[in-house]
Amino acid sequence: MISLFILIIHSIETLAYAVRLSGARVKLLASALSLFNVMVMVSRLANMMQQPFTGSLIDTPPVENTLWFVEMQFRMIISAASIGTLLGILLLPTFVAIFSRAIIYLSEERGSIPAVLKKGFSLDYLKRGFKHIHKPSFSYLKGISWRDIPLKLFVINVLVTAIYTIGVFSALYAALLVPERWTTAVMASGLINGFATILLIIFIDPKISILADDVINQRGSYLNLKRVSIMMMGSRLLGTLLAQVLFIPGAKYIAWFTQFMI
């Protein structure tokens, strides 16, 4: 159950990079971001629902091999984050095609999201939606040169994704390492995720937004935006894999750092 929630969360967060592609494609970026907030709401709801279940793993662990058991459980959940990210990447062509049309519907309905949802889930429109499903293909990468990847942006996104992925899990594991300070350790997850979010807002989001604006204002190419978006998705996938490496060191660092918070 927890893994399913994590898979949904990371799939939606990965597709966030495709939202600007859809918005730039139909030249309605603000509408695209507004409509995507509905999917973000689903992601946040899934995140809220998985947190109590995740916390329960350290409340009732087995008496023997406690640390090993919890570590394996958390590593499985982190693996679900990687699978969810990969699923988001594979859904990119389909998402851009369907979401672009949903943005146009939103414009036609003068910003009424309930009307768009009602129309989108009608039998007629569901049948149309199936026609826009695209199988993942390397042809989608045509014209994209990986030599043009902005390395600094790529590396920052890998690190930010890794930190964001393990924030809660490392904090919960740290609580087992220092049970006398377990509350302090658990609450540290908010600080970690907040730090990762700040890095994302400062270094990542503005860059992608500017590229999307350039496409709409005919100062940049759609291909360049597409290249950077796919690159950022790839860096997210690497970030979830790096999270497996940083999980335990991150927990030990949190456990060590909590001694200075009391």
N, C-alpha and C positions, 0 to 999 in steps of 0.2 A: 504493500500500500504506500509506504513512504517513498519507495523507489519510483512508483508511478507518478506521485506528486512532483518529485524532483525532475523526472523526465519531461512532464508538461511544462514546468517552470523554465527549464533550460531551452526547450524547443521554442517557446514563445519569445524568450529573451534573445535567442539567436536570430529569429525572424524579424526582430526589431531593426536589424540592419537592412532588411529588404523593404521596410516600409518607405524609406526615402527613395528607393528605386521605383516603387509603385507611384509615389507622389510626384516624382520628377517625370515619370513616363506620361502621366496625364496632366502634368502641370498644376496639381492641386495638393501641394505639400502639406499645408496647414490642415486640410480636410483629412489627409492620410493619417497624420499624427493624432487627430481627434478620434478617428474611427479605430485606430490601433489601441486607444486607451481602453476599449472594451475588452480586447484580448489581454491587456495588461491587468485589468481587473480580475480576469480569470486566473492569471498567473499569481497575483497577490493573494487571492482566495486560496489557491492550492498551497501557497507558502504558509499561510496562517494555519491551514488544516494539518500540514505535515509537522509543524514544530512541536506540538504536544506529543505526537507519536514518536518523534525522534528523541525528545527528552526522556520518554519512558524507557528507552533502551539503557539508560544509565541508572534508572531508579530500581529496576528489577533484573540486574545481570546475574548470571550464575555465580555461585560462590567460588568455584574453581576456574582458573584461567580467565578471570574477569576481563583483564586488559586485552587479552588476545581475542576474546569473544566480541567485545565492543569494537575493537579495531577492525575485525573482519566485517562486522555489520556496517560500519561507516564506510569502509572501502567499497562495499557493494553499492551503497547509496551514491557515492562519488562516481562509480562506474555508470550509474543510471544518468548522472549529469552529462557524461561523455556521450552516452547513447542518445539522449535528448538533443544535445547539440548537433550530433551527426544527422539526426532525423530532420532538424531544422534546416541544415545545409541541403539535404536531399529534396526537401519540399520547396526550396527556393523558386525554381521555375514555375511550379504550380501556384505557389503563394502570390508571386508577382502578377500572374495572369488574372487570378480570381480577385485579388485585393484591389487591383487597378479598376476592375469593373465595379467593385463595391464602393470605391471612392466616387465614381461617376454617379452611382445611384444615390449616394449621400448628397451630392451636389443637386441632383434633380429633386430630391425630397427636402431641399432647403435646410439641411442639417439635422433632420429627424432620424436619430439612430434607431428608435423603435420601429419606424416605418421601413428602414433598410433591413433590419433583422426580420421583420414580418415578410417582406418581399423575398429576402434571400433564402429563407427556410420554406418557402412555398414549393410545392411539388414541381412546378414548371421551371423555376429557377434552379432547383437542385439538379434537374436533368441537364440544364445548360451548363451547370458547374462541372459536371463530370466530363464534358467535352473539353474543358480547359485543363484537365489533369495531364501533366507532362512527366514522362519518365526521366529520371536524372540521366544526363548525357554529357560527355566531354565536349560536345559541340557547343554547349552553353558557355564554355570557357574560350571559345574562338575569339581571337583578337586580343586576348589578355596575356601580357608578358609578366612573368613573375620577377623578372629583373627590375621592374619598375616599382616593386613593393617598397613603401617607406619603412625601412627597417626599424627605426626608432619607435614609430607608432605601433608596428607589429609586436615588438618586444614588450612595450608598455601594456598592451592589451592582453598579452599572454599572462603577465604577472598579475594584473588587476583581476582577471578572470580566476586565476588560481587562488588568490587571496579571498575573493568573494565566495568561491566554491567551498573552501574549507573553514571559513570563519566560524560558523556555528559548530561544526563537527570537532574542530580542534579545541574550541572552548569547552565543549561538553567532555571531551576526552581529558582535558587538563583538570577538570573537576574530579576525575578519578585519581589523577596523579597527586593532587593536593586536596584531599577530602576536607581538611580543616579550613580551607579557603574556597570551597566549591562554589559558593554563591558568587564570590568575586570573579572566579574563573568563568562561570556561565555568563555573567553580565558583560564580560569583556567582548563577547561576540558582536554586540552592537557597535562597540568602538572599532573593531576590525572591519566590519562590513561598511560602517560609515566612512572609514578612511578609504576603502576601495571605491566607494561610490563617488567620493570627492575627486579621486584621481580620474575616474571615468568621465565625470562632468567637465573637469578642467582640460584634460588632454585628448580625450577621444571624441565625445559627442560634437564639440564645435567644429572639428575638422570635417566630419562627415556631413554635418549640416551645411557648411560653406560649399562643399562640392555639389550638394543637391541644389542649393540656391543658384550656383553658377550654371547648372544644366537648365534650370527654368528660365534664367535670364540670358541664356544663349552665350554665356561666357566660358562654358566648359562642356565637355562631352559626356554623354550618357555612358559610353564605354568606360571612361575613367572612373565614374561613380560606381559602375558595376564591378570593376576590377578591385577597387578599394573595399567595397562591401563584401565581396567574396573573400578577400584577404582577411578582413576582420572576423568573418565567420570561421575561417581556418585557424586564426590565432586564438579564438575562443575554444576551439576543440583542443588545441595544444595546451591551453590553460587548464582545462579540466583534467588532462593527463598529467600535467605538472603538479596538480593538486594532490595526486596520489603520493608524489615524492615529498611534498611539503607538509602533508597532514600531520605526521608524528613530530617532526621538528617544530612545527607551528604550535602544537599542543604543549611541548616542553618549554617553548619560549613563553607562552602564556602562563604556564604554571610557575615559571621562574619570576616573571614580571609581577605576578599578583602579590608577592611579598612586599612590594613597594607601594601597594595601594591600601595598606592597612596601618 
